[in-house]
Each structure stands twice: as structure tokens, then as C-alpha cells.
């Protein structure tokens, strides 16, 4: 999207160099990259960067409202509510489609949001991998609040560990060694000393939690939570002493209830130039007359599961549990990233952390996904190139 940088990058690009980059990743972490890394980073011009920041700030204004918890009580399924002090959402991620407005300028349009961590380790590592193999100018950066990766990782170390020793902090997941995001877990261990521990391996003694390491029982003080309830529900007979909904003496980073409070459930509470209209399905007395311009989304799913791009009034009438769905006006992704054989659509995720002593969250970095399909996601981009996950590099 910055023509000079794009031209320079594409002129230097070859498929062989891209394969060398993938081989280097595999050499560093054999067999651990389990999702497609796109052939290119995305160069974000200052004007679009500033619009993304403004869009994020307007969403944070809503989350900071004194009645936000009251407005989102219905977001948390009763059987998935986790006890304990929720505090504030330690992590916020906002997904924006890159679109073109009526005046022809690029702008972001909100797609989804989560009060849940993303690839905070991997996204600080990937920019350096691109820099190692391709020409990246010094006038762009992956980091929005730090001068470089080292400074970013030090801030994240303080944020994730608090005052605890790394061995008393765990990254909690279900079968972490099998997750597609496991490379992020490995990098989390490398950067911050935090072990990824499976939910099934947690020991419980009263309100205290432990995990085994080198033959020792280690007390768990803080949990960097990466368990998604939607996935947990797929394992109704999961063994183990600890259930995510148990009332225990740990500090959550971040508390699981924010996964629901800041989610698709929040979208109808938002408005503004970068937020497409969105409605709880059960609150509509009548449907929009242009339903072809709306997408149906289930409230309690993730990674695009259950999204329906094409719906009719009859389809909506047939839904028995309308309170579990919303209608969101479609946005028109603008193909903006020049590949060797055409333009590619782009989505930008902003990644925030919220320090306990700060009034507002801090925007630290981003994640980008490229697509040639109807939607952003693996199923819509099979057997295509110049698609997948990558890093946005923001004009300084």
C-alpha cells in the first residue's frame, strides 16, 4: 500500500527466496509452523495507520464505559463463567478489513474483536524473518509503542510475569503441542520463560494449582490463558483435576470472561465511521430489506465458524435460537496488496495490552492476513499463493 516499498519488495521477490525463508523457519523450529505465512509483509501508509488507531480508540471508549460489564452480562454463558476478579481486559484485538471509501481513500472497517490474546510472541519475531530475507526499509516498523523488538519483548515480559518468577507463570492451553499456534507458544517460552501447559496436566490442591516440571510440583501463580471455550466444548470428557470454571487462587492474564464480553457480542454496541451496522437478531422487529448486504454470525464461536455470507428472510425465520446470532452489514474488502499476478485483499488486526497501572490500553503491534477468497481464512484460500498470515509494517 506504500507504492515505493511495494515496488522494491516485489522486484526483489522470487519464489526461491520465499522458500528459503520458510526453510529457515523450519530450521529454527522443525515442524512447528502449522499455518501459512504469506509471501510478503503489508506496508501500511501513515494515513491508514492513523485511521486504524482512531478506530481502535473509539472502540476502547465504549469498553471503558462504566456500564460496559452490565451491557455484556448476557455475553457469558452460565456454564462457562469463570469466578474471580475480572479486572480489565488485559488483551484486546480488533480485526479490520482494508476498504475504500466513497472518496476513493483507504479506510478500515471493523470485522470482529476479542478480549483475548493473539500471537504476541510470533508477531514480534516474524518481522525479523522478513528483514533477513527481503528488503525492508527502516522507515516502517511492526511496533507501534516500542522502538524495536527487544524493547517490545521487555515490556511484554513485565506485563506477562508481573512480580512472579517465570516458572510460576504458565501459558494454559488444551494439548498445546497440537495447536496450529504452537510456534507462538514456543517463542513465548523462548522470550519470556513461560511454559505452555495442557489443562489436563494441572494438579489441584484445594484452591491451589500446580504443574510438574523436572520432577517437581511447581505452584502456579499467574495464568496466561489461551484456552478458548468453543474448543474446550469439543472435549466433554477431558481428563484432569482442574476445570476452567473452578474458583482458584491464581491471577488470570487475562481473565477468561473477557473472551465473551469483548467479542462479536459487543459489535451492536458500537458505532462510527469505521464500524459497519450490526444488530442482535432477536431484537429486530423486521429484517433489513437488503439482506444480501448482510452476513449472519453466531455469537459464541470463533475463527469464522458458522458464519453465513448469504442469507434470506426464510433462513432467519427458521433459526430457533435467534438470541445466539447477529446480523452485520457486509464490508467490501478492497484488493490493495500487489502480488506478481494481481491484487490481494487484506485484513489488519491491532494487538493491545492493558497495564494494570495505566488508564487506557497500549497498542503494541499488529497482525495481517491476506486473502484471494470470499472470506479471510484458510478454507477460502486453499491452493493459493500470496495469502495467509503476515506482519503489517507501519509507516513511522
Steps between C-alpha positions, in 0.01 A plus 500: 500500500809724500581479128876567528550227760273256318685547171837449669383191686334338197802569282718308745249221559542153357326180592839350573574771758160443660570128523836582658318707761264212580794261515674733745191503725487121488870481577452714809187315615464170310141405425348773716366743237150366441333788318577681177727801519435729205769594251511862610448739789246779458626859484250727681513870399474767769147606405359147535708444814343806661149389402564157651619662823197730510265209438657305784478795738127542428441133590701536820279796597203261503684230695594761760138601561400447864205282392693283255494194726127546553444521125700182438373277783299304244816425305625240748328159486408396855689169479814675375523786750834500682512622863753749628584865450455589133679831523533646151562328167878458506492420128299659222515408132300679230472366144450750218442447131691739276235670284464803275253773592278712276778752444738228384721497810593188695332452836452222758166334568457293815438128447542343843660559840620296797596554862748218456869469410626443149850413372688752714827306483488387136404845372809649661721231342364484144604854395863408562462193282376712209784749557751214484383392153350805327559877475307676780552878539584650840211744459243232593462303820291212634487672841276792587618577854856366504811592300588138429430134578726494806315789665164343413599165650620664820165677535317172439723323755397747771139480393472120490709417805402781734707445815513121461780268398454360147460145632196610705330634185357264239344529158182291530367314194337172399764269352733792418739280303218432248374855455561679169629795704757288687792693349373805689506292820858391431605861443316604819723255687811624319430871559341496846570160657132404519421132451192391303307256720200290400183542703503125562842523672398750767491361855265646760529509878212695648519843336865458398615390155823322405675352198789258481838606366825306524340269756390791722154632580505870409245740645302698239455867590405653162326348198555643152176353370478373142213252550198581284173368640367426153781249455476373857138400435626251240656297781213423742694215662832677536696342789663700775450647846447863399202647319525847353191605695647398840547773762876499563777726630667620182536827313357474149681673214241560369186381671302255280172692535639780282510257207119526501454861612722639222390296202241493225252563784647850532459600135140633524611732781739682268453773241712733293650542153714185532230272643243341264143482642438189709189366676405225744274280290238447772457878547400567139128557445564482128798402288697742283348513153845447348588176678742418219724767653510333844689208650365273775738422787455268799586681823680212666752366251845598377726486193209561263309186602131518412517829308248514213566746221174453314171495694132555425209599720387137493842393628474743790143401582611138527753577775352392834764658726518847346655639819819316403549684170563844359472666162790714385510710187755364257806700417668511163863399534711700259778296335798719586811283527671460165615145435683386185166401343240740636371676808427325830257584783632590840389496863684671786480390864607749765650346816471682834608434857353676802747560781342499847634847579392666175173673422474365145633203305824524302506415130817293462501335157282337238425193296391489138330240284486494121222336302391435145179328614154621596603504865823531691594152618662172408192336347459784251865509394597139439755444225561874455817705538559846645244419770521416870630660816766768496615817672380855442786749486383848591647816355690676780 
